[in-house]
Amino acid sequence: MSGTLYGLGVGPGDPELMTLKAARILSSVSVVAYPAPDSGESFARAIAAEHIDKNAEEISILVPMRPDKFPHEIYAEAAQRIAKRLHQGQDVAVLCEGDPFFYGSFMYLYDLLIEEFPCVVIPGVSSLTACAAVAGRPLAGRNSLLSVIPGPLDSETISAQLNTCEAAAIMKVGRHFKRLYKLVEDEGLLERAVYVERATLSEQRVLPLADVPQDRAPYFSMILIDKGSRPNGPKSVVT
């Protein structure tokens, strides 16, 4: 009998925002896998560290931070390593920052393994909802439409979305910050935009976009835009 593959959303950064279910499952499995950068520690592991059993085997999936190429071969190799443990009857938990199925890296392993092994996905607090919370900016209400826009998209596509949406969240800002700032400004939305950086972490920043120096932003940053009548600017802080 094979083991079960678990995709665990560990939230946006604050360890207290992990769900009770994710923490319970993580503490019970014999194998834990997680994405990690070329150098430095895994952010997903750092969030969940206190719930990992000291005897659990850990599989670090090294994912180069290259914007030009999606590392298919890395996830394929990781899937083979994980499949070996599942065939042995071991349960494997894969950690994913935020939510596994909301721009989460776990979905690539899920696609490779779901046809062969049982899989359970545990949702997590996403960066989208976390940024809205720390900024005090409700995302959408009643019948309003929200556009979620990846920052690496081309400028024409982003401008079209900003022109037609009622509210927007621009994710994966990072190295695209200057270009995105100008696109928001060109659409006349600068005064309706809030910038959030490293939401829920001790070094988080929440500012009106117009007040942010136009230098390079970190990967974990987001721009929230509301075209409605809601006042601009951060109103609350998550503690």
For each residue, the residues with C-beta under 8 A, 3 or more apart:
1: 89
2: 86 87 89 116 117 118
3: 31 85 86 87 88 89 90 91 92 117
4: 86 91 92 117 118 119 120
5: 82 86 91 92 94 109 110 113 117 118 119 120
6: 25 29 91 92 93 94 119 120 121 122
7: 94 96 100 101 104 106 107 109 110 119 120 121 122
8: 22 25 26 48 93 94 95 96 100 122 124
9: 19 22 96 98 99 100 104 121 122 123 124 125 126
10: 18 22 44 47 48 95 96 97 98 124
11: 14 15 17 18 19 47 97 98 124 125 130 200
12: 17 97 98 125 126 127 130 131 199 200
13: 17 43 47 97 130 198 199 200 201 220
14: 11 17 47 200 201 238
15: 11 18 47 48 49 50
16:
17: 11 12 13 14 124 125 130 200
18: 10 11 15 22 23 47 48 51 124
19: 9 11 22 23 122 123 124 125
20: 23 24
21: 24 25 122
22: 8 9 10 18 19 25 26 48 51 122 124
23: 18 19 20 26 27 48 51
24: 20 21 27 28
25: 6 8 21 22 28 29 93 120 122
26: 8 22 23 29 32 48 51 52 93 95
27: 23 24 51 52 53
28: 24 25 53 91
29: 6 25 26 32 53 56 90 91 92 93
30: 53 55 56 57 85 90 91
31: 3 56 57 58 59 82 85 90 91 92 93
32: 26 29 45 52 56 57 58 59 92 93 94 95
33: 58 59 60 61 78 81 82 92 93 94 95 109
34: 42 44 45 48 58 59 60 61 94 95
35: 42 44 61 63 95 96 105
36: 40 41 42 45 60 61 62 63
37: 40 42 62 63 64 65
38: 62 64 65
39:
40: 36 37
41: 36 45 46
42: 34 35 36 37 45 46 60 95
43: 13 46 47 97
44: 10 34 35 47 48 95 96 97
45: 32 34 36 41 42 48 49 52 58 95
46: 41 42 43 49
47: 10 11 13 14 15 18 43 44 95 97
48: 8 10 15 18 22 23 26 34 44 45 51 52 95
49: 15 45 46 52
50: 15
51: 18 22 23 26 27 48
52: 26 27 32 45 48 49 56 58
53: 27 28 29 30 56
54:
55: 30
56: 29 30 31 32 52 53
57: 30 31 32 85
58: 31 32 33 34 45 52
59: 31 32 33 34 78 81 82 85 92
60: 33 34 36 42
61: 33 34 35 36 74 75 78
62: 36 37 38 74
63: 35 36 37 71 74 105
64: 37 38 71 74
65: 37 38
66: 69 71
67: 152 175
68:
69: 66
70:
71: 63 64 66 74 75
72: 75 76
73: 76 77
74: 61 62 63 64 71 77 78
75: 61 71 72 78 79 105 108 109 112
76: 72 73 79 80 112
77: 73 74 80 81
78: 33 59 61 74 75 81 82 109
79: 75 76 82 83 109 112 113
80: 76 77 83 84
81: 33 59 77 78 84 85
82: 5 31 33 59 78 79 85 86 92 94 109 113
83: 79 80 86 87 113 116 117
84: 80 81 87 88
85: 3 30 31 57 59 81 82 88 90 92
86: 2 3 4 5 82 83 89 90 91 92 113 116 117
87: 2 3 83 84
88: 3 84 85
89: 1 2 3 86
90: 3 29 30 31 85 86
91: 3 4 5 6 28 29 30 31 86
92: 3 4 5 6 29 31 32 33 59 82 85 86
93: 6 8 25 26 29 31 32 33
94: 5 6 7 8 32 33 34 82 100 106 109
95: 8 10 26 32 33 34 35 42 44 45 47 48
96: 7 8 9 10 35 44 99 100 104 105 106 124
97: 10 11 12 13 43 44 47 104 105 127
98: 9 10 11 12 102 103 104 124 125 126 127 130
99: 9 96 102 104 123 124 125 126
100: 7 8 9 94 96 104 106 107 110 121 122 123 124
101: 7 104 106 107 121 123
102: 98 99 126 128
103: 98 150 171 172
104: 7 9 96 97 98 99 100 101 107
105: 35 63 75 96 97 108 109
106: 7 94 96 100 101 109 110 121
107: 7 100 101 104 110 111
108: 75 105 111 112
109: 5 7 33 75 78 79 82 94 105 106 112 113
110: 5 7 100 106 107 113 114 119 121
111: 107 108 114
112: 75 76 79 108 109
113: 5 79 82 83 86 109 110 116 117 119
114: 110 111 117 119
115:
116: 2 83 86 113
117: 2 3 4 5 83 86 113 114
118: 2 4 5
119: 4 5 6 7 110 113 114
120: 4 5 6 7 25
121: 6 7 9 100 101 106 110
122: 6 7 8 9 19 21 22 25 100
123: 9 19 99 100 101
124: 8 9 10 11 17 18 19 22 96 98 99 100
125: 9 11 12 17 19 98 99 129 130
126: 9 12 98 99 102 129 130
127: 12 97 98 130 131 171 199 220 222
128: 102 131 132 139 148 169 171 222
129: 125 126 132 133 139
130: 11 12 13 17 98 125 126 127 133 134 199 200 238
131: 12 127 128 134 135 169 196 199 222 224
132: 128 129 135 137 138 139 169 224
133: 129 130 136 199 236 238
134: 130 131 196 199 200 204 206 234 236 237 238
135: 131 132 194 196 206 224 234 235 236
136: 133 234 235 236
137: 132 194 224 226 230 234 235
138: 132 141 230
139: 128 129 132 146 167 169 224
140: 144 145 146 166 167
141: 138 144
142:
143:
144: 140 141 166 167 228
145: 140 165 166 167
146: 139 140 165 166 167 168 169
147: 161 162 164 165 167 168 169
148: 128 168 169 171
149: 153 158 161 162 168 169 170 171
150: 103 153 170 171 172
151: 158 170 171 172 173 174 176 180
152: 67 172 176
153: 149 150 157 158
154: 157 158
155: 158 159 179 183
156: 159 160
157: 153 154 160 161
158: 149 151 153 154 155 161 162 170 180 183
159: 155 156 162 163 183 186 187
160: 156 157 163 164
161: 147 149 157 158 164 165 168
162: 147 149 158 159 165 168 183 184 187 189 225
163: 159 160 187
164: 147 160 161
165: 145 146 147 161 162 168 225 227
166: 140 144 145 146 227 228
167: 139 140 144 145 146 147 224 225 226 227 228
168: 146 147 148 149 161 162 165 223 224 225
169: 128 131 132 139 146 147 148 149 222 223 224 225
170: 149 150 151 158 173 180 184 222 223 224 225
171: 103 127 128 148 149 150 151 222
172: 103 150 151 152 176 219
173: 151 170 176 177 180 217 219 221 222 223
174: 151 177 216 217 218 219 221
175: 67 216 217
176: 151 152 172 173 179 180
177: 173 174 180 181 214 215 216 217 221
178: 181 182 214 215 216
179: 155 176 182 183
180: 151 158 170 173 176 177 183 184 223
181: 177 178 184 185 190 209 212 214
182: 178 179 185 186
183: 155 158 159 162 179 180 186 187
184: 162 170 180 181 187 189 190 193 209 223 225
185: 181 182 188 189 190
186: 159 182 183
187: 159 162 163 183 184
188: 185
189: 162 184 185 192 193 225 227
190: 181 184 185 193 209 210
191: 208 210 232
192: 189 225 226 227 232
193: 184 189 190 208 209 210 223 224 225 232
194: 135 137 206 207 208 209 223 224 225 232 233 234
195: 205 206 207 208 209 212 217 221 222 223
196: 131 134 135 199 204 205 206 221 222 223 224
197: 203 204 205 206 217 218 220 221
198: 13 201 203 204 205 218 220 221
199: 12 13 127 130 131 133 134 196 204 206 220 222 238
200: 11 12 13 14 17 130 134 204 238
201: 13 14 198 204
202:
203: 197 198
204: 134 196 197 198 199 200 201
205: 195 196 197 198
206: 134 135 194 195 196 197 199 234 237
207: 194 195 211 212 234
208: 191 193 194 195 211 212 232 233 234
209: 181 184 190 193 194 195 212 223
210: 190 191 193
211: 207 208
212: 181 195 207 208 209 217
213:
214: 177 178 181
215: 177 178
216: 174 175 177 178
217: 173 174 175 177 195 197 212 221
218: 174 197 198 221
219: 172 173 174
220: 13 127 197 198 199
221: 173 174 177 195 196 197 198 217 218
222: 127 128 131 169 170 171 173 195 196 199
223: 168 169 170 173 180 184 193 194 195 196 209
224: 131 132 135 137 139 167 168 169 170 193 194 196
225: 162 165 167 168 169 170 184 189 192 193 194
226: 137 167 192 230 232
227: 165 166 167 189 192
228: 144 166 167
229:
230: 137 138 226
231: 235
232: 191 192 193 194 208 226
233: 194 208
234: 134 135 136 137 194 206 207 208 237
235: 135 136 137 231
236: 133 134 135 136
237: 134 206 234
238: 14 130 133 134 199 200
239:
